[in-house]
Amino acid sequence: MNIGVINESAKIENRAGLNPSGVSFLLEKGHKVYVQAGAGLKAGYTNEEYMAQGANIVFSKEEVFGRSDIVLNISPLSEDECQMVKNDQVLFGFHHLATAKKPLVEQLLHKNVTMVGYEIMRDEKDSLVFYESLSEVAGQMCLVIAGHYLQTNQGGRGAIIGGVVSVPPATAVIIGSGVLARSATKALLGAGAHTIVVGHNMERLHRIEDMTGGRAITLMGSKYNLARMTKVADILIGAVLRPGELAPVMISRDMIKSMKPGSVVIDLAIDHGGCIETSRLTTLERPTFVDEGVIHYCVPNITSAVSRTSTKVLTNQAVHYLHEIGACELDQALWRNIPLRTGLYMHKGQMAKKNIAERFGLSYREIQPA
C-alpha cells in the first residue's frame, strides 16, 4: 500500500502526518511512504531524516496525491487539495466535516472517496482514540496559556495560578466533563488552581471526582450554575466536545460581561465552532483578542503549538490503523476494526454519518459487513 504525507505548511498547522519513526514502522510492514518535501520541518524533522528511514521524498502535493492510496492530513483539506484527490482514494486525518462547506463534501463524494476522521474514532470502550492521546497535551497547554495571559504585561489580572502563602489561588472553571475537561482539570488542579468543573453527564462528573480525590468541585451544567461560576472565574475553559457535530454554545455574551477584567478564556471547542458566544477563530501568530474586557484564546488545533510532541502522539496512534487497512481489503479492515468504522465519514462515495448527512441534506448509508 502507498501512503502519502502532504506538506501542510500553507495552513496554520505545524504538525506532520507521520514522523520518521512511523515511516520506519510502515516500511517494515511492506508499505511505501511518499512524503512531500518539507512536510516535517515545522515539527523538527528534516527530509533527510525521512529518507534515512526509507521514505520517498517528492516535491509537489499533486505527486503525493497521485502516487498514494491513502493520504494523511492533519488540518482539513483546502479546496485546492480536494481537487487533487483521486477517485477512490482514502483520506485519513482530521476532517471536521461538521464545519465544512457543502460543495467540498459533494466534490469528495463524487470522487468515491473513503474518509476516516481522527476526531470521531472511538474504541470498544467508547473512548475517543486520538483525542484521548492529544488531550493530555492540550490539558498541559491550558496551564501554560492561562498562566502566560494572566500576567500583567499580557493585559491579564496579574495573578499566578497556584497562589502563595496568604494569597488564594486563581479560580479555573472548566465547562464540560469529557476527555478534554478531565485533562485540563488534572493540569490546573496539579498547579494549585481552585478548580470547578461544570458538566451535564453525571457519570463523567463522578469520574472527575474519583480522579481528583474530590479536590475538584463538580456542578451540573444548568444556566444558573454556568452564570454563577463564570462570574468568579479567573480562567474559563470551554471543553465541550461532541465529536462530528458543532459544539453547543454554553456561555453567553452576558456571562462573559460578568467576568472580571483581565480574566482568560480558552475555547478548546473552537475547532467545532466554539462553545462560547464571544469566541472567534484566532491563529498561533495572533492567538488572542479582548472582548468585554476578557482575553480570549481561540486557536484551533491547539496542540500544533507543540508540534513535535503532537506529531509523535498522532503517529503512534495512526500507524497501526494504516497497517491494518493495508494488510487486508479496506472493507474488511473497516468492519473488523471498531475505531476505523466509527471514524468513517464517507465510504466509497456515500455518507456514512447520519448527522453529517442530514446537516448537508444528503443521503447516507451505514457500512455493512464485508
N, C-alpha and C positions, 0 to 999 in steps of 0.2 A: 504494500500500500504506500502511496505517495502522500506525504503530509507537508503542508506549506505553512510558513510563518511569515506574515507580512510586516513591513515596517510601518508602524503607526505614528511616525514622527510628525505627520501632518496634523494630528489631533493633539489635544491637551491630554496626552497619555504617555507615561514613561515606562510602563511595564511591557514585557515581551511575552509572546505566546508560549515560548519554550526557552529554557536556559540550556547551556551546553551539556549538562548532566542528563537532561531529558532527551536530547538528541542521541547521546550515547546509549541510553536505555532502549530507545526505539530501534536504533540500528542493530543492536544485539538481537532484537526480536525479528529482524529481517525486513524492516521497513526502510524507506528512503525519506529523507527530510530535505526540503528546499527552504532556505532562509534568505529573505531579501536582505541585501547588504544594508547594514546599519540598524537592523531590527532590534538588536540587543544593546545598542550603545548607551541609551538612557538608563538602562538597568545595570550598566557596568560590564557588559560582555562584548568583546570585540569580534569582528568577522573571523579573525584567526583562531579564536577560541572555539567557535562553532566548527570551523574547518578541521581543527585538530581532532574533533570527535566524529568526523565523517559527514558533516552536513555539506550539501551543495549550495554554495553562495550564488545567488542570481541577482541581477541588477535592475530589475523592474518589478513592480507589483503585478503587472499583466502576466509576466512569466510565472510568478508564484501561482496565480490562479490557473494559468494554462497547464501547468505540469502536475497539479495536485488533485488528489481525490478528496482530501479533507483540508480545509483551510481554517487556521486558528485565528481568531480575532479577540482582542481584549475590549476595545471600545466598539459600540455598534457600528456596522458598516455605513459608510457615506454613500450618497447617490452614485458617485463615480465608481466606487468599489463594487456596488451592486451591479453595475453594468459589466464589470469584469468577471462576475460569477459565471461559471459554465453550467450548462444543463446537467442535471442530476448530481451536482456537487453537494458535499456535506459541509455545513458550516458549524463550527464548534467553538463556542465562546460566549461572551456577554452580548446579548441582543436587545434586551429591554423593549420588547415589542409593544408593551402597554403604552409606551410614549412615542412609538414610531409613526411615520406618515403612511397613510393607506396606499398611495401609489407605489411606494417602495416595497411594501408587503406583497402587493399584487404582482409586481415585477418578479420577485423571487418565486412566488407560486407558479408563475408562468414558465419558469425555468426548471420546474420539478425538483426544487431544492429540498434537501432534508436539513433542518435546523435544530440544533440542540443548544439550549441556553444554560450556561453555568448557574445563572441566578435562580433557576427554578428546579434544579436537580435535587431530588430527595432520596434518601436511602430507606431501607425497610423499617427503620425506627422513626421515620418522618423527619429526620434531621436534614437541613439544607447543606449538602455536601461541601460546596465551595464556600458558601457564606460562613459556615461554621469555622472553616480554616481562616478566612480573611478577617472574620470578626475579631479574632484575637489581636490582629494587627490594628484594626480600626479602633478597638477599645483603648489600646495604649496610646493611639494618636489623639483621641479625645482629651486625654490627660495633658499631653504636650500642648495641644492647640489652646485649650482653655487656660492653662497656666500662662501661656505667652500673651494672649489677648486680654487677660485681666490686669496686665501691667499698666501702670500709669502712662508710660511713653507710647503705648499702643492705643490709648484712649479708654482703657478699661478702668475698673473701680479701684485699682491699686491694691489688690488683695492677693495673697497666696492661698493655694488650695487647702493645705493642711492645717493652717493656723499655727500658733505658737503659744507658749505658756501665757495665760491670762487673756489671750485673744482667740475667739472661737474660729473654727474652720469655715471655709466657703460652703455654701449650700448648693449642691448639684441635684437638679430634678431631671429624671430620665423618663421620657414618655415612651411607653412600650414595655413589653415583658419577654420578648423573644431573644434570639441569639445575639443580636447587636446590643440590646439593652443589657443582657447579662454580662457581656464583655465590657461595656462601658461602666457598669456598676462595679465590677471587680477591680478595674483600674482606678476609678475615682475613690472608691472606698479604701483601697490599699494605700492611696496617697493621703488619707485622712479627711477627705471631704465628708460633710454631713450629707448623706446620700438618700434620696427619696425616689422610689420607682412607682410610676402611675401606669396601670395597665388594666385590660379588660379580662384577661384569661387567668382565672383563679389557680389553675394547675401550674401555670408558669410563674405566677407570683409566689406560690408555695416553694417552687424550685429555687427562686431567688432568695427567699427566706432561709431555706436549708443551706444554700451555697454560702451565704454570708453569716450564718450562725445568728440570724436575727438582727445583725447590725445595720442592715439597710431597712429603711421604713418602706412598707408597701401599702399602696392605696388603690382602690378601684377607680377606673378612669371615667368618672362622671364629670360633667361640665363644671359642677360645683368644685370638685377636688382639683381639676385642672386649673381653674381660675385662681383658687386659693394658693396652690403650690407655685404657680407662675409668679405671683407677687413676691414670694420670698426667695426665689432662685437667683443666685449669682451666676450659675451656669445652667442653661436649659438645653437638653439634648433630645432631639426628635429621632427616636429609633423605632418608628412604626414601620413594619415591613410586611407587605402582602405580596409574596412572590408572583410575578407575572401580572400584577394589577397596579393601577395608580394608587398611591398612598392616600388615605383619607386625611383631610385637614382637621387636625385635633386642636391646634392652638390658633385662636383668632387674633386679629389685629388689636382688638380691645384688651386681650390678655397681655399681648406684648407691650401695649401702652402702660400697663400697670407695673411693669418690671422696673427695677432700679436702674438709673442711668449708668452706662458702662458695663452692664451685665453682658454675658456672652451667650449667643445662641449657636448651636451646631446642629444643622439639619442633615442627619445621616440618610434620610429618605429622599433627598433631592434627586437621586438617580431615578426615582419613581414619581417625580412630580413635586415632592416635598410634602411634609405634614404640618407645616406652619404657614399661616396665611401670608406673612410678610416675606417669606423666603423667595429668592430668585437665584438662578444659576450664577456661580462665580467660577473663577479659574485659579490655578495654582499661582499664576502671575499676579492676579488681583483677587485674593481669596475672600476678602471681607467687604462689607458695606455697613453703614449705620442707618437704621430705620427706627423711628420712635425712640431715639436715644440709646438703642441697643445694638451691639456689634453682632452681625450675622456672618457666620462662616458656612457657606453653602457650596462647597466644591464637590462635584460628582466624582465617583471613583477615588474616594479619599485616600485609599491605600497606594495610589500612584505616586504619592509624595515619598514613599519609601519603596521605590521600585524594585530594588534588588531582592529584598526580603519577600515582597509580594510575588515577584516572578518565581522565586523558589517555591513558595506555597502553592501557586497555581500549577506549576509544572509537576510537583509531587502528586497532585490530585489527577491531573489530566492524562498522564502517560499511560496509566493502567486502562483507562476507558478507551484511549486511542488504540492501544494494542488489541483490546477485545474486539473493537469494530473491525480491525484489520485481520484478525485471526479467523474470523468466520464471516458469513454473509451479514450485511448490515441489518436486515430484518431480524435475523436470529439474535444478534447482539442486542438489539433494541428490546426484544421480547424477554430475553434471559436476564438482562441487567436492569434492575429496578431504577437506579438513578438515571440511566440513559433514557429509559422510557418516560419517566416523569419529567425529564428535561426537554421533551420533544415539543417544539412549537409548530413545526410543519414537517410533513413526511411525504416526499415524492410528489410535491405539488398540491398537497391537501393540508388544510389547517388541522392541527391535532389538539388544540387547546380551545375548549368551548368559549371561555370568557373572552379570549382574544378575538376569536372569530366573530362573536356577537358584537364586540366593540366596533369592528370594521364592516359589519353587515355581510359576512362571508359564511359559506357553508363550512362544516368541519366533519372529520371522520376520526373516530378513535382507532388507534393501531390494533390490529388483530394478530393472533399468534402466527408466526411464520410457518 
